[in-house]
Amino acid sequence: MAKLNVRTGTLSGKVGNLIYSSWCGIPYTRSRPTPNPDYQPTPAQQAQRLKFSLATRFCGTLTPLLKQAFLSGNSRSTGQNRAISHICKHAISGVAPHLELAYPRIFISRGELPGAPGATATPIANGQVQFRWISTGDRGYSSNSDKALLVIYCPALQQSVYNTAGADRREETATLEAFAFSGHTVHSWLGFLSEDGKLAADSVYTGSFIIS
């Protein structure tokens, strides 16, 4: 059954053989698919589904951050979908069905801001991870007030920890707690978001290590 949104005057749901929905604020209608019991996906289709599954699972742990900070790409898609698309095309290695994420090629933020020269991440005491970088100061799009984006992902638990309003660029260091990942190998990234949230920097992969 379809529902009418009184405020927008749009339908969502099913009416007969039609499905009403919207994407990025654009309403559309499509026919309900007819199942084909004889359909068998090709090897290429199977590989693409595996890639999509890997990318979706990873990005699902970062949905709020990607929505805010993955700004490069098709403006009609969400930040999460842009990130998924980039991973499927550029950040998966191996041959199906033995595929895996190529973490150094993943971006957790993208945009026009200058990046993080000299970026590093180092595990320290009590499950903390210290990020360091070299500030580019107030030059061009860069600002001392840009906020550091810190991300740590644990493949074994398929979980992430992150912040979107960390230290200012001028501070050149920040820490993120990852105690929940103690004993596990993690991957880390550092990016930047402008103070008004309108600009982001291409993130930098800051390495893999074990949380102690």
N, C-alpha and C positions, 0 to 999 in steps of 0.2 A: 504494500500500500504506500502511495506517495503522500508526503506531507507538504503543506503549503506554508512557506515562511511569509507571514503577514507583513513583516517589515519590508522585505525586499520584493515580495510578489513572485518568488521563485519556488519551483517544486523540487522535492528530493525524494527518491524512492522509485518504486515500480508501479506502472499502470499498464496492465496487459503485457504486451511484448516490448514495452519501452521502459528504459531506465533514465530517470532525470537526476542530474547531479551538477556539480560545479567544480572548477579547477582554477585556483588562484583568483577567485572572484568572477570567473567567466562561466555562465550557465551553459550546459550542453545536454543533448539527448542522444541516446544510442539504443540500438536494438539488443534484446537479450540474446546471448550467444546460444547456438544450437549445438549440444554435445555431439561429437562424432566418435562412436565407440571404436572405430578402426584407426583413429589417429595415433601416430607414433612420432614423437619428436625426433628430428635429425640429430646427429652428434653435435653439430654446431649449436643447435637450439638448446640441447642439454647442457653444453658448456656455458652458454650465456646465462642459463637459469642458475647454475652453480655460482657464477661470478656475481650475479645479482643478489643471491642469497648471502654470500660472504660480505658484500658491500653493505647490504641492508642491515645485517646483524651488527656490524661494527658501527655504522652511522646511527643506529637506533639508540646507542648508549650516549650519543652526543647531540640529540635532536635540538634542545634549546640553544646550544652554542652554535651549531651549524646554521640555524635559522637566523641568528644574529650576525655571524661573522663570515659565512661563506658567500661573499657578495659578487664574485666574478661569475659570469655565465648568463644563461638565458633568464631575463628578468621576469618571465612569466612562470618560471618554476621556483620551487622553494629551495632554500639553502641546503636542506638535507638531500633533496633530489639532485641538485647540482653536484654535491659531494659524492653521492652514489654513482652518478654518471662518470665522474672523473676516475673513481677507483676502478670501475668496470673496464674503462678504456686504458688506464695507465698504471694501475697499482695492484695487479694480480699476476702472480707468476705460477709456472708449472703447466702441466698438460692435463686436461680433464680426464678422469675425475679427481686427479691429485692436484688441486689448486690451493693456493694460499695467498694471504694478503702480503704484499710487498710494502712493509711499513715505512721504509725510508722515502717511498714515492707518494705517500698519502699526505694530503693537505687537510688541516682542520680549520683553516681560515684562508681566504683569498681576497685580494683587493689591491688598491693602488698605493697604500702606505708603504714606506720603506720597511724592510724586514728587520731581522735581529742579527747583526754582525757578531761573530764570535760566540754564538749561542751554545750553551752547554747545560746539561742537567746531571746532578750528582746525588746519589742517595747519601743521607747523613743519618744521625741518630733518631731513634723513636719513629721510624717509618716516614720521616720527612725527606723531601727531595728539594734540593736547592738548584734553582735556575739562575744562570748568569748570562749577560749579554753586554754589548758595547752600545751606548746610546748614540743615536745620530742627531740628537738635539732638535732645535727648531729650524729645520731646513726643508724647503719644498713643502710636501704634504706632511712631513714628519713634525711631531710636536713632543715636547718634554712631558706633556700630560697624557699622551697615549697610554692606554691601559694594557698591561701584559695579559695574554691569554695562556694559561698553563694547562696542559692536558697529560694525563697518565692513563694508559689502557692496559688491562691485564687480560691476555688471551685465555688463560686457563679458566678464569671466572667470567669472561665475556662481560666485563664491567669497566667503566671509566670513572675517574674523578677529575674535576676540572674547575676552573673559575673563569669568569668573564669580566671581572673588575679587580684585577690584581694590582700589583705595584705600578707606579708610573714608569714610563720609559727612562726618565732621568735617574731612577734609583739603581738601575743596572743589576738588580738582584731581587729574587722573590722566592718564597718557599710554598710548597703544596704538600699537604698531608696525604699519605698513601698507606697508612698503617694497616688498612683492611686487606692489602695485597702482600702482607709480610710472607716471605719465603717464596714468592712467585716472581717470575720474570715479567717485566713490564716494558712498554714502549712509551716514549715521551715526545712532546712537541711544544714549541713556543711560538706564539703569534702576537699581534697587536691589534687593538681596536681603538679608534679615535674616541675622545671623551664624549662626543655627541652621538657615537654609535653609527655614524654614516660612512665611515671608511674603515677598511681592514687591511692588514698586511698578509702577504703569502707566508704561511707558517714555515717554521724550520724544524726538521726532525732532529731531536737532541739525544737520540740514542736509546739503547736497550740495556737493562741492568736488573739485578735482583733486589727487591725491597727487603731490608734486614730489620 
